Amino acid sequence: MSRCPDCENINVSSLIPSGKGNGRCKECKGTGIDQAASALVQFGTLGLEGKNIPCKICSGTGQCQTCGGTGEVKYHHTSPTSSSSEDNSSDGYTLIAKIIGFILIVAAIVWFVFAVAIPLIAINLALITLLVGLTRKGWNKFFFPLSILGAIYIVLDYNYGWFTKTLVNNLSFFKVIIPIFFYINIVAGLTAAYFTVRNILNMKNPQSKDEGEFSKRNLVIMGCLLLIGGLTVGLQMYFHSYKNHETQVGSQRNNEISIVIPFKDIKNGVLKAGIRITVAVSIPDVIHSLSGYSMNPTLIKALQKASEKENTGTHDFVDLFFESFQEVDPNAKLASSFNTEELKGMIN
């Protein structure tokens, strides 16, 4: 227990060396009366003659509200000066925390706007402008053509990876959602194109009310736009599959080498001019073929082990093969696996 810092004064009769408070209210000095207000009462200023005004701090009890009249508190309190210093220090830390929190929130908002919101708006421009044009008929002359441009943009962005790539890099789950955005915005752009063409034709040659929306002319417009949309989607699917195929082929080339051979060396006397072809060869297959497709277990295990090492490293396959061959059987000789007429005497 420590002395209460808010009592009127120290209880000098206390035997505790550090002293303790007397438990009285500092404002009214233990009387429970608001002295200033009571003085005004004596002069009839407040219209409460003969009445005492209770202390506004202790509500008339006369006790210190911090310690409850005991003069001691559970926690140690420093002097008013140090207490004020601690309060100021605490306020400073709070202010710094608020500033850091504000900066983090602003940074998160800026990141979201530029990394997510703007790319999403750009990718879905066709859909957004179509909806605005349908709900605000007075604006459709501007927003329907903008929707068409948005559909053209999504085709380019989807293939060249502008904002679509940004979204996937920042949030990987968009890789599944972006193709959905692509087809939705293509449909939105075609719908906007239909309304644009129909409105232009109606301005030049208005159709009768009896013809309705599915008149012969409108059906022709729909058919043409559906044809364009079908071609766009079909071409996109074709190029997408072609791109995936190229990616797979590129990954397979990690274990392949390119050998440039003059055509005349492939077939003597044919086209002596320098026509050249490129032949892709798998290094493991070349090594296996040099052995005469030997089924020697040491050779087969060494090839498999070298392939596994190459997938996790950057070393040359041939070096990895020699290393793996020794690991499989340190006493084995390469000549035992490459004992062919072409290589006789060339490999130890």
ABEGO torsion letter per residue (X at the ends): XBBBAABABBBAABABAAEBBAGBBAAAGGAGBBAAAAAAAAAGAAGABGBBBBBAAAGGAGBBAAAGGAGBBABBBBBAAAAAAAAAAAAAAAAAAAAAAAAAAAAAAAAAAAAAAAAAAAAAAAAAAAAAAAABAAAAAAAAAAAAAAAAAAAAAAAAGBAAAAAAAABAAAAAAAAAAAAAAAAAAAAAAAAAAAAAAAAABBBBAAAEAABAAAAAAAAAAAAAAAAAAAAAAAAAAAAAAAAAAAAAAAABBBBBBBAAAABBGBGABBBBBBBBBBAAAAAAAAAGGBABAAAAAAAAAAAAAAAABABBAAAAAAAAAAAABAABBAAAAABBAAABGABX
